[in-house]
Each structure stands twice: as structure tokens, then as C-alpha cells.
Amino acid sequence: MINHSSILICLAMIVLSPLLPGIINKTKAFFGGRQGPPVLQLYFDIAKLLRKTSVYSETTTAITRIAPFVILFSTLAAALLVPVAFRSASISFSGDIILLAYLLGIGRFFMVLAALDTGSAFEGMGAAREVLYSALAEPALFCGLLVLINETSQTSLSAIYEKLTAECWWQNPMTFLLIAVSWTIVLLVENARIPIDDPNTHLELTMIHEVMILDYSSKDLAIIEFAGAVKLAVFSSLLVGLIFSGNELSLPLQLLAFTAAMTLVAMIVGVVESTIARFRLLHVPKFIVGSGALAIIALILKLSGN
Amino acid sequence: MNGIATLLAITCLLLLGSSRILVSIRMVAFQGVLLGLLPLFVSGTGHIGVSALILTVTNIGLKSILLPWLLTRALFASGARREIEPFIGFGTSILSGVFLLAVSGYIVNRLQSTAAISSSITLIAGFFMVFSGLFLLITRRKALTQTLGFLVLENGVFTTGLSLGSEFSVYVELGILLDVFVGIFLMGIMLFHIDREFDHLDVDRFNELSDLAVDVVSNEEASE
């Protein structure tokens, strides 16, 4: 089912998504007592990168050239599948979240391929970590989804979120709290935020996401950075849809509420990043498996029917 | 009630994943508080019986104040390394924990047809605590962490008992609590003596006394 009015909102979200990292950085700067980079910094970065010419390593093949586009378009397609502004998604059908997860998976797959393609040992390490962590984070996403499907007896993401109201939260507060926490962790994992990976670090031994894009420059890097911001927006809107419901509001109010909620999610991520130190690499899998465990507890809670 | 059961299950998972003994002890203490609150909710809101109140007070006093204090003392007195050295890594432990959780869910699901269960989630949490207590007993190397495993196991038995019978006898529970207290007390004393005798609490190295373990000693010397 195609919802034409949502496409425009979705496009707006995609265009505005580089604001989210800006808000996160502002929050972090606030906690650090600094002024911090402007909220629009990512736009400036992208504009700067787009003016430069690309440099490719001689050892790379065509994969390195096409990977940024695959990453960008798979992420954009994923953005079309999430419900935005409490309305149904631009495209929705039964089981669309599986496509959503695997579209993001394709993007990740190509990023890993491109990282391996450069032949750098560090990028191979980052790729291995990225694959491990996302494989561990996937059960958390899907177990949470199973609970929601069980709760609403709907199979498309838009329909699920439409039926998910504050009432559901009141009936099973614990279940939904667990899912919300576990999806927040998934958001942090998938977007390489701080307890898992530090977006600011440039020490090859501990980087995960950043190390995989070390060999990219100029336009390709701009594309990847932009895709990363869109991915953050996709996960944030999933979380917003889970926590807030605003089906009955009028369109301007919905837009306003959605913007506020997205800002809130970004600020929460910023607070998490400012208050929690990055985990040692050995402890990260433990943390991610823990998020999956939370989702499974939620599933058991739901299935055993109180 | 469901909330408490969920929190109990989460503390178990945290126990499986935590790498510091002190954190584990605090986690068990927190579990004791949750466990103490449980009898208050079992009898239903509104009327809180005297027996439930007694259970609550003794539970919290014993399991979350006295025993953790004892174990913390044993930890500091023994001067053992504060890290847990498991046979099975923490990530694998948590994964096994999730598996055990699923198993206990399955068991309770099968039980449901044969017995009347007041709260299946509490029962699942109880089974899960028993399993993870056993798991901790098996997979941890230090005598102190094994004591913690035993405590978790006992907590699990308590939870299971509470969720199965609406009529719990306060005397039986108090008797069990006394047993546990004496058990942990003895364990604490023994830990202290073991530590004095052998300079460590590593259960894996206790087979020095048996005939088999000649190479263990040489390994130890090599590592030191």
C-alpha cells in the first residue's frame, strides 16, 4: 500500500536527518561545558566533501566505487518503509519490517565488502566487529517485533504502530519498557554510538564503523555520512513510533510532535553518550546479547499472558 | 508482581554477565530486596498478612544486608582477585542464560495444563533463577562466586515456592532461611580457612590434593 502524503513527510525527514547527529553533538557539548559544533555541522561537512575530488586506492576494485551508492539507496528505501510522523509509512505491506531490516543489512554488507576490498588489516577488523555486533543486535529487533505483532495481531509496521496506543503501555508496562530499552540499545549498536563505538575516535584498533570508511574520501564519504544520518533517523522513528502514539492528532500537530520526539531521542542518545564511557571491546558483545535477552524476556512475558 | 519477577530475571542475567565479584554480591543483595517484596504482592493487594510481613523483613535483613556483608568481608579478607574468572565467557554465559530462560518458559508452559499456577511469570522467573544458580555454581572458578550461585539457587527455590502455592507456610520459609543463613555462614568461614590454607579461592586448583594434579602445580609456578 502506498501512502502518497507520507512520501513528502518521509522526504522531509531524509533531508532533515543530518540534524540528528548535530543535536547529539550539541547535547554532548552541553554536558562537556563546551559550545560545540553548530547543529548544521553535518550539512557543512557534506557540502565541503562534495566539492572535493575522490581518491581511490590502486588495490581497490569496482566494489569500493559502487558501495556508497548501494548504502545510500538501501538506506533511503528503508526510510520509505518506516512510519513517520505517526502516519502510515510511504510503502507498507505485510511483513515490511523484515524488508526494512534486510535493506539495512544490504547496506551493511556492502560497507563490509568495501572495507575488505581495500585490503587494509584494520578495515578487516572493523568489518568483522560490525558483522558480529549487528548479528547479535538483530534478535533484539525481531523479538521486540514479535511481541508487537502478538500484541496488535497485525503484520505490517504501519498497522502495528497504528494500533499501538498508550493503552497497550498501561496494560503491559514492563513488556513495552523492555522492548523500548532493547530497541534503544539496537539503535546505539546499529548507528555506532558511544557505549558500542565512538564516532569521534580515530584509533584504528578500537574503531568499528569509522575504520570501515577510512579509505573513502570526498563525495563517497559525503554519501556514506549522509546515509548514516538517514539510518539514525530510521531507527529513531522506529523508537518514536513505539513509545509515542499520535494517530488522532491533526497533521500539523503530528509533524510538530514527531519533530519534538525525534529531537528527544537524539538528546537521549546525547545524554547516554555523555554519561556512559565506551565499553571495552570485550564487553560489547555481552551488552548487545543483554539487549536481546531483554527482548526475549519481554516476549516470554507477553506469551505467558500474565 | 510481574515487574518484580521480570527484575529478578534481569538481575540473574546481569549476574551471569558481570565480571566483578563486588558487583555480583550487590546484585544478589538487590535480588534479596526484590525477593523480600514478593510475599507482599502474592497475598494480593489490600490485606498484607503478618506472616508475609515477617517473611519480608527477615528476607531483606538476611539476604540483602547480612549475607552480602558477610561475603564482602570474606572477599576483602581473602584478598582474592576481584574479577570473576569463569570457565565459560560472559557473552556465552548470557546466551546460555537466555536459553535457560526459554527452557524454563517451556517447562512452565507444559506445567500449566497440570497445575494451577497463580502467576506463570513468577514461576518462570523462579525456574530461571534455579537454573542460573546451578549454572553459576558449575561455571565459576572461585569458591566465593559459587556461594553466590548457591544463594541465587535458593532465591529461585523461594520464588518458585511462592508462585506455586497460594498457601505458603511462614514457618517452613523461615526454617529454610535459617538453613541458608547457617549454610552461607559456614561457607564464609570455610572460605576464610581455605584462603589461609591455600592462599587462594580457586576451586580449579583444589585438586592439588588428589593424585592426578601434579601438572597443575607446575603450571601455577610457571604462571607466577
Chai-1 contact restraints between the chains, C-beta under 6 A:
chainA,res_idxA,chainB,res_idxB,connection_type,confidence,min_distance_angstrom,max_distance_angstrom,comment,restraint_id
A,M174,B,N2,contact,1.0,0.0,6.0,A-B,restraint_1
A,M174,B,G3,contact,1.0,0.0,6.0,A-B,restraint_2
A,M174,B,T6,contact,1.0,0.0,6.0,A-B,restraint_3
A,P285,B,G91,contact,1.0,0.0,6.0,A-B,restraint_4
A,K286,B,G17,contact,1.0,0.0,6.0,A-B,restraint_5
A,K286,B,F90,contact,1.0,0.0,6.0,A-B,restraint_6
A,K286,B,G91,contact,1.0,0.0,6.0,A-B,restraint_7
A,V289,B,G91,contact,1.0,0.0,6.0,A-B,restraint_8
A,V289,B,I94,contact,1.0,0.0,6.0,A-B,restraint_9
A,V289,B,L95,contact,1.0,0.0,6.0,A-B,restraint_10
A,G290,B,I94,contact,1.0,0.0,6.0,A-B,restraint_11
A,A293,B,L13,contact,1.0,0.0,6.0,A-B,restraint_12
A,A293,B,V98,contact,1.0,0.0,6.0,A-B,restraint_13
A,I296,B,V98,contact,1.0,0.0,6.0,A-B,restraint_14
A,I297,B,A9,contact,1.0,0.0,6.0,A-B,restraint_15
A,I300,B,G105,contact,1.0,0.0,6.0,A-B,restraint_16
A,L301,B,I121,contact,1.0,0.0,6.0,A-B,restraint_17
A,S304,B,S120,contact,1.0,0.0,6.0,A-B,restraint_18
A,S304,B,I121,contact,1.0,0.0,6.0,A-B,restraint_19
